[in-house]
Amino acid sequence: MIPKKHFNKIFILLAFLVLSISVYQMQICLNKIRVVDKTERLMYLPGGQYLKPLTLGYTSLVSDFLWMKAVIYFGGHYVTDKSYPWLYHILDLVTTLDPYFKFPYEFGGIILSIEEGNVEKSNMLLKKGIKYFPSYWRFYNYLGFNYFYYLKDSKKAAHYIKIAATLPDHPGYLPYLAASLMTSGGETESAILFLMEIYRNTKDERIKENILKKIEQVKRGKIPKKLKKLLD
């Protein structure tokens, strides 16, 4: 019988071997990234369903690593060309490897629409998030914003906002917002409400600055007092 202390050493060595193989296989993919232009490097990562087996069970670890890559990728392009052609791909990988990692859905849902202008990809990521977080009101709220602000579909926007208004922790004005979306005169105020909510829940100062610019483009005259308090 193998002594316990030797068994522990064998177990540690085996675990290290498995991790080393996983890192090596990941490195094969990542090495391809380093030899191409920065704006195209992320296209060489395979889809999540193909990448997952290569992690050998360390999906959360690899997901965290790719999430850091996504943040660095966004930051690098934000200060240069403000073009993020592979952001959806990397965030889709992150959330496929770790579908219960909530923040990448929210981050991508905002960035892809407000910064990239890619509403289709934003909606895809948000709807993917809803599959795993069906009670998280913000995903429905962001979908409502996309349909209202970009796709000019007040009816579908109101549908998502109504759902958000039934979920835990939603702000009290959401039922009012859903109702205003169905009226002909509520467009400006509704747009400001949406943008204010995104502003209030965004930590990145660069994005917040852009949201304020969008608010200025939407509003006519002063922001109503009942809306201004959302910035506080």
Rosetta blueprint (number, residue, H / E / L):
1 M L
2 I L
3 P L
4 K H
5 K H
6 H H
7 F H
8 N H
9 K H
10 I H
11 F H
12 I H
13 L H
14 L H
15 A H
16 F H
17 L H
18 V H
19 L H
20 S H
21 I H
22 S H
23 V H
24 Y H
25 Q H
26 M H
27 Q H
28 I H
29 C H
30 L H
31 N H
32 K H
33 I H
34 R H
35 V L
36 V L
37 D L
38 K H
39 T H
40 E H
41 R H
42 L H
43 M H
44 Y H
45 L L
46 P L
47 G L
48 G H
49 Q H
50 Y H
51 L H
52 K H
53 P H
54 L H
55 T L
56 L L
57 G L
58 Y L
59 T H
60 S H
61 L H
62 V H
63 S H
64 D H
65 F H
66 L H
67 W H
68 M H
69 K H
70 A H
71 V H
72 I H
73 Y H
74 F H
75 G H
76 G H
77 H H
78 Y H
79 V L
80 T L
81 D L
82 K L
83 S L
84 Y L
85 P L
86 W L
87 L H
88 Y H
89 H H
90 I H
91 L H
92 D H
93 L H
94 V H
95 T H
96 T H
97 L H
98 D L
99 P L
100 Y L
101 F L
102 K H
103 F H
104 P H
105 Y H
106 E H
107 F H
108 G H
109 G H
110 I H
111 I H
112 L H
113 S H
114 I H
115 E H
116 E L
117 G L
118 N L
119 V H
120 E H
121 K H
122 S H
123 N H
124 M H
125 L H
126 L H
127 K H
128 K H
129 G H
130 I H
131 K H
132 Y H
133 F L
134 P L
135 S L
136 Y L
137 W H
138 R H
139 F H
140 Y H
141 N H
142 Y H
143 L H
144 G H
145 F H
146 N H
147 Y H
148 F H
149 Y H
150 Y H
151 L L
152 K L
153 D L
154 S H
155 K H
156 K H
157 A H
158 A H
159 H H
160 Y H
161 I H
162 K H
163 I H
164 A H
165 A L
166 T L
167 L L
168 P L
169 D L
170 H L
171 P L
172 G L
173 Y L
174 L H
175 P H
176 Y H
177 L H
178 A H
179 A H
180 S H
181 L H
182 M L
183 T L
184 S L
185 G L
186 G L
187 E H
188 T H
189 E H
190 S H
191 A H
192 I H
193 L H
194 F H
195 L H
196 M H
197 E H
198 I H
199 Y H
200 R H
201 N L
202 T L
203 K L
204 D L
205 E H
206 R H
207 I H
208 K H
209 E H
210 N H
211 I H
212 L H
213 K H
214 K H
215 I H
216 E H
217 Q H
218 V H
219 K L
220 R L
221 G L
222 K L
223 I L
224 P L
225 K H
226 K H
227 L H
228 K H
229 K H
230 L H
231 L H
232 D L
